[in-house]
Amino acid sequence: MDATDATVEMSRFVVVSVGFLTDGGTIRLHLLDERGEPHIVRLQQHAFPQSVNSDNLPGRLYIDDIEVPVRSPQEARLLDSLLTADVHSEWLRSTARNLIDDLIGFVASDEYLEFAAQVDAIRLGV
C-alpha cells in the first residue's frame, strides 16, 4: 500500500484552510484527518497544459505531494472524503465548499481526462 492509499482510507477530513492561486487555478486544501494529522490536497493549475514540470503536472490531483492516479480507486475515495469533509470554521465554510465543489467538478469531468491526455502528450513529446 502506498501513501496515497493509506491517506485516502481516512473516512473523515476537516478543512482548516484553503487557497486558490491565480496561476491558472491551483486549489489547495489544508486538512486534518481523524487522528489530527495534517494533509494537503492540491489540484494543480489546469489552464496551461504546456507548463509541464515533473514535480507538479498541470491539472493533476495530489495529496501530500503524491500524485493521485487519474480515475483510480484512490481518486474516488479521496473525492468521497472531500465531499463529506467538515469545515473548521463558519467563516471558511462557504469558500471551502465552493473550492471543494470546483475541485470535485473538474476531476469528475471529461475535461479532466482530456487535459490529462494533453499534458501526457506534451510531457512525452508526442
C-alpha positions in Angstrom: 0.0 0.0 0.0 1.4 3.4 -0.9 1.0 6.7 1.0 -1.9 7.7 -1.2 -3.8 4.5 -0.3 -3.2 5.0 3.4 -4.2 8.6 3.4 -7.4 8.4 1.5 -8.7 5.5 3.5 -9.5 8.1 6.2 -13.2 8.4 6.5 -13.3 12.0 7.6 -11.3 15.1 6.9 -11.7 18.6 8.5 -10.8 21.5 6.3 -8.7 24.0 8.2 -7.7 26.4 5.4 -7.9 26.7 1.7 -6.1 28.5 -1.1 -6.7 29.4 -4.7 -3.8 30.6 -6.8 -4.1 32.8 -9.9 -1.6 30.7 -11.8 -4.3 29.0 -13.8 -6.4 27.7 -11.0 -4.3 25.8 -8.4 -6.5 24.8 -5.5 -5.0 23.8 -2.1 -7.0 22.3 0.8 -5.3 22.0 4.2 -6.9 19.2 6.1 -6.7 17.3 9.3 -7.6 13.6 9.3 -9.3 11.7 12.1 -6.1 11.4 14.1 -5.3 15.1 13.8 -2.6 14.5 11.2 -2.3 17.3 8.6 -2.6 16.7 4.9 -2.6 18.9 1.8 -4.8 18.2 -1.2 -3.8 20.1 -4.3 -5.3 20.3 -7.8 -2.5 21.8 -9.8 -3.4 24.6 -12.3 -5.5 23.4 -15.2 -5.3 26.2 -17.7 -1.9 25.8 -19.2 -1.1 22.2 -20.3 2.3 23.3 -21.7 3.5 24.3 -18.2 4.8 20.7 -17.6 7.1 20.4 -14.6 8.0 16.9 -13.4 7.1 17.8 -9.8 3.8 19.5 -10.5 2.0 18.2 -13.5 -0.8 20.6 -14.7 -4.3 19.5 -13.9 -3.2 16.7 -11.6 -4.6 15.9 -8.2 -2.1 15.5 -5.4 -2.3 14.5 -1.7 0.7 15.3 0.4 2.7 15.9 -2.8 1.9 12.4 -4.1 0.1 12.3 -7.4 -3.3 10.6 -7.3 -3.7 8.4 -10.4 -6.5 9.6 -12.7 -9.7 7.6 -12.4 -8.2 5.3 -9.8 -9.9 3.9 -6.7 -7.6 6.2 -4.6 -9.1 9.2 -6.5 -12.6 8.0 -5.9 -12.0 7.6 -2.2 -10.3 11.0 -1.9 -13.2 12.7 -3.7 -15.7 11.0 -1.5 -13.8 12.1 1.6 -13.7 15.7 0.3 -17.4 15.6 -0.4 -18.1 14.8 3.2 -15.3 16.8 4.8 -16.2 19.1 7.7 -15.0 22.7 7.7 -13.1 24.0 10.7 -14.8 27.4 11.0 -18.1 29.1 10.0 -16.4 32.0 8.1 -14.4 29.5 6.0 -17.4 27.2 5.2 -18.7 28.9 2.0 -15.3 29.4 0.4 -14.1 25.9 1.3 -17.3 24.3 0.0 -17.1 26.3 -3.3 -13.4 25.3 -3.8 -14.2 21.6 -3.0 -17.1 21.7 -5.4 -14.9 23.2 -8.1 -12.2 20.6 -7.5 -14.6 17.7 -7.5 -16.5 19.0 -10.5 -13.3 19.3 -12.6 -11.7 16.0 -11.5 -15.0 14.1 -12.2 -15.4 15.7 -15.7 -14.4 14.6 -19.2 -12.4 17.8 -19.4 -10.1 16.4 -16.7 -9.4 13.3 -18.8 -8.8 15.4 -21.9 -6.5 17.8 -20.1 -4.5 14.9 -18.6 -4.1 13.4 -22.1 -2.8 16.8 -23.4 -0.3 17.1 -20.6 0.9 13.5 -21.1 1.4 14.1 -24.8 3.4 17.2 -24.1 5.4 15.5 -21.4 6.2 12.6 -23.6 6.9 14.7 -26.7 4.1 13.1 -28.7 
